[in-house]
Amino acid sequence: MNFIGSPELVVALALKGSLSFNPIAEELIADDGAKFKLNPPPPLAYDIPKNGFERVKNVYVAPADNPASIEVLIKKDSDRLQKLDPFPKWNVKNFVSLPILAKVKGKCTTDHISPAGAWLMYRGHLDKISDNLLLGALNAFSAEVGTGKNILNGKTESFPHIARNYKEKSIYWLIIGDQNYGEGSSREHAAMSPRYLGCAAVIAKSFARIHETNLKKQGILALTFENPDDYDKILEDDRIDIVGLEEFQHEKPLRCYLRHINGTTEAMNLNHSYNGSQIKWFHEGSALNVLRSNQNQ
């Protein structure tokens, strides 16, 4: 309510307990049964400009008929703003031999995935803010927070550092989540940063609804274990294949293979909640890519 009404009006509605309450014309009832009206705030409250608000015109700029003709100027050395380039389309191949960037344990909110605080100054710069990826996540393998094993050198490093290393080598990777992965605030950077750094899929026991949709919008596969106990089968050095993507359909599970370091393989089914439109988001690389494509038709 504080986004669509003044603090005084919101308090009045809260006291009445009704959104239809008119504090100018209607009365409230005290605990002793007495009826009373609320006094309106003074016309010149301390936080209101003495001479009123300036009336401005022509501040709205309509979208250009030809958006491609518009150049957005950003300082080359800016660490607050960055042009967002389109994410690449799906390459029409199954995901094979994906390393596990992180297998998180327990509660993993969007603030664990993409911490806020001082990081929010970079929310207009995807590369900068991606340096906070999973810094609050608890590693199920080591019980450490924000760090994991880099399969390329065997060292323990921060999750964003490892993700960047994989990206440099053109290696897609995935995240394994626990129950209700991505709960909390609906910040989109918790989905955009993994996508930017090369995340192909998040496999979890269950998802928070909004975060699941945000992952889909960014072109990341959001999948759940058909058998939640399969979470326990995943080991730190495993490589994971996700197959059947060429037949990706609504209500049809995908097949997954765990390839253990000892040479053994385990198979499991992965469920999803994608509808036809959302599958197109995956194929095209993101929901924004689909909107752009539709606009150009």
ZIMOSUL-V769909 format. One record per residue. N is the residue number from 0. RES is the residue in one small letter. PHI is phi in radians with two decimals (* if undefined). Layout:
BEGIN
n & res & phi
N & RES & PHI
N & RES & PHI
END
This chain:
BEGIN
n & res & phi
0 & m & *
1 & n & -1.16
2 & f & -1.53
3 & i & -2.21
4 & g & -2.66
5 & s & -1.21
6 & p & -1.00
7 & e & -1.11
8 & l & -1.17
9 & v & -1.10
10 & v & -1.11
11 & a & -1.07
12 & l & -1.12
13 & a & -1.17
14 & l & -1.09
15 & k & -1.38
16 & g & 1.36
17 & s & -2.57
18 & l & -1.32
19 & s & -1.60
20 & f & -1.16
21 & n & -1.91
22 & p & -1.17
23 & i & -1.33
24 & a & -1.84
25 & e & -1.81
26 & e & -1.90
27 & l & -1.83
28 & i & -2.07
29 & a & -1.32
30 & d & -1.07
31 & d & -1.55
32 & g & 1.61
33 & a & -1.24
34 & k & -1.70
35 & f & -2.70
36 & k & -1.93
37 & l & -1.44
38 & n & -1.39
39 & p & -1.19
40 & p & -1.15
41 & p & -1.08
42 & p & -1.13
43 & l & -2.08
44 & a & -1.10
45 & y & -1.05
46 & d & -1.71
47 & i & -1.84
48 & p & -0.94
49 & k & -0.99
50 & n & -1.72
51 & g & 1.39
52 & f & -1.48
53 & e & -1.26
54 & r & -1.61
55 & v & -2.00
56 & k & -2.27
57 & n & 1.02
58 & v & -1.63
59 & y & -1.57
60 & v & -1.90
61 & a & -1.20
62 & p & -1.03
63 & a & -1.20
64 & d & -1.12
65 & n & -2.19
66 & p & -0.98
67 & a & -1.14
68 & s & -1.46
69 & i & -1.65
70 & e & -1.88
71 & v & -1.63
72 & l & -1.59
73 & i & -2.25
74 & k & -0.99
75 & k & -1.08
76 & d & -1.75
77 & s & -1.18
78 & d & -1.89
79 & r & -1.92
80 & l & -2.28
81 & q & -2.56
82 & k & -1.17
83 & l & -1.61
84 & d & -1.43
85 & p & -1.06
86 & f & -1.28
87 & p & -1.20
88 & k & -1.20
89 & w & -1.05
90 & n & -1.48
91 & v & 1.06
92 & k & -2.32
93 & n & -1.18
94 & f & -1.49
95 & v & -2.17
96 & s & 1.03
97 & l & -1.30
98 & p & -1.36
99 & i & -1.68
100 & l & -1.17
101 & a & -2.64
102 & k & -1.97
103 & v & -1.53
104 & k & -2.06
105 & g & 1.27
106 & k & -1.09
107 & c & -2.37
108 & t & -1.46
109 & t & -1.12
110 & d & -1.37
111 & h & -1.31
112 & i & -1.33
113 & s & -2.42
114 & p & -0.97
115 & a & -1.67
116 & g & 1.07
117 & a & -1.07
118 & w & -1.15
119 & l & -1.13
120 & m & -1.13
121 & y & -1.79
122 & r & -1.16
123 & g & -1.66
124 & h & -2.31
125 & l & -1.06
126 & d & -1.13
127 & k & -1.13
128 & i & -1.22
129 & s & -1.22
130 & d & -1.25
131 & n & -1.76
132 & l & -0.96
133 & l & 1.04
134 & l & -1.16
135 & g & -1.79
136 & a & -1.46
137 & l & -1.53
138 & n & -1.29
139 & a & -1.19
140 & f & -1.45
141 & s & -2.02
142 & a & 1.13
143 & e & -1.65
144 & v & -1.83
145 & g & 1.43
146 & t & -2.29
147 & g & -2.70
148 & k & -1.70
149 & n & -1.48
150 & i & -1.20
151 & l & -1.40
152 & n & -2.33
153 & g & 1.32
154 & k & -1.57
155 & t & -1.55
156 & e & -2.44
157 & s & -1.18
158 & f & -1.02
159 & p & -1.13
160 & h & -1.14
161 & i & -1.12
162 & a & -1.04
163 & r & -1.17
164 & n & -1.09
165 & y & -1.10
166 & k & -1.09
167 & e & -1.06
168 & k & -1.65
169 & s & 1.02
170 & i & -1.81
171 & y & -1.27
172 & w & -2.48
173 & l & -2.47
174 & i & -2.09
175 & i & -1.85
176 & g & -1.96
177 & d & -1.67
178 & q & -1.25
179 & n & 0.93
180 & y & -1.04
181 & g & 1.51
182 & e & -1.21
183 & g & 1.76
184 & s & -1.11
185 & s & -1.63
186 & r & -0.98
187 & e & -1.33
188 & h & -1.12
189 & a & -1.17
190 & a & -1.86
191 & m & -1.21
192 & s & -1.11
193 & p & -1.00
194 & r & -1.07
195 & y & -1.07
196 & l & -1.60
197 & g & 1.89
198 & c & -1.27
199 & a & -1.66
200 & a & -2.74
201 & v & -2.14
202 & i & -1.95
203 & a & -2.39
204 & k & -1.16
205 & s & -2.86
206 & f & -2.07
207 & a & -1.22
208 & r & -1.00
209 & i & -1.17
210 & h & -1.16
211 & e & -1.01
212 & t & -1.16
213 & n & -1.10
214 & l & -1.07
215 & k & -1.05
216 & k & -1.06
217 & q & -1.59
218 & g & 1.51
219 & i & -1.64
220 & l & -1.24
221 & a & -1.87
222 & l & -2.19
223 & t & -2.13
224 & f & -1.15
225 & e & -1.08
226 & n & -2.00
227 & p & -0.97
228 & d & -1.18
229 & d & -1.14
230 & y & -0.93
231 & d & -1.26
232 & k & -1.37
233 & i & -1.43
234 & l & -1.86
235 & e & -1.05
236 & d & -1.66
237 & d & -1.11
238 & r & -1.99
239 & i & -2.16
240 & d & -1.84
241 & i & -2.04
242 & v & -2.08
243 & g & 1.51
244 & l & -1.19
245 & e & -1.21
246 & e & -2.06
247 & f & -1.04
248 & q & -2.43
249 & h & -1.01
250 & e & 1.13
251 & k & -1.94
252 & p & -1.06
253 & l & -1.73
254 & r & -1.78
255 & c & -2.28
256 & y & -2.18
257 & l & -1.59
258 & r & -1.90
259 & h & -1.34
260 & i & -1.17
261 & n & -1.47
262 & g & 1.67
263 & t & -1.47
264 & t & -2.29
265 & e & -2.17
266 & a & -1.89
267 & m & -2.69
268 & n & -1.69
269 & l & -2.11
270 & n & -1.55
271 & h & -2.70
272 & s & -2.10
273 & y & -1.23
274 & n & -1.75
275 & g & -1.04
276 & s & -1.14
277 & q & -1.25
278 & i & -1.12
279 & k & -1.15
280 & w & -1.00
281 & f & -1.10
282 & h & -1.05
283 & e & -1.51
284 & g & 1.79
285 & s & 3.13
286 & a & -1.15
287 & l & -1.11
288 & n & -1.09
289 & v & -1.16
290 & l & -1.07
291 & r & -1.12
292 & s & -1.13
293 & n & -1.17
294 & q & -1.19
295 & n & -1.47
296 & q & -1.42
END
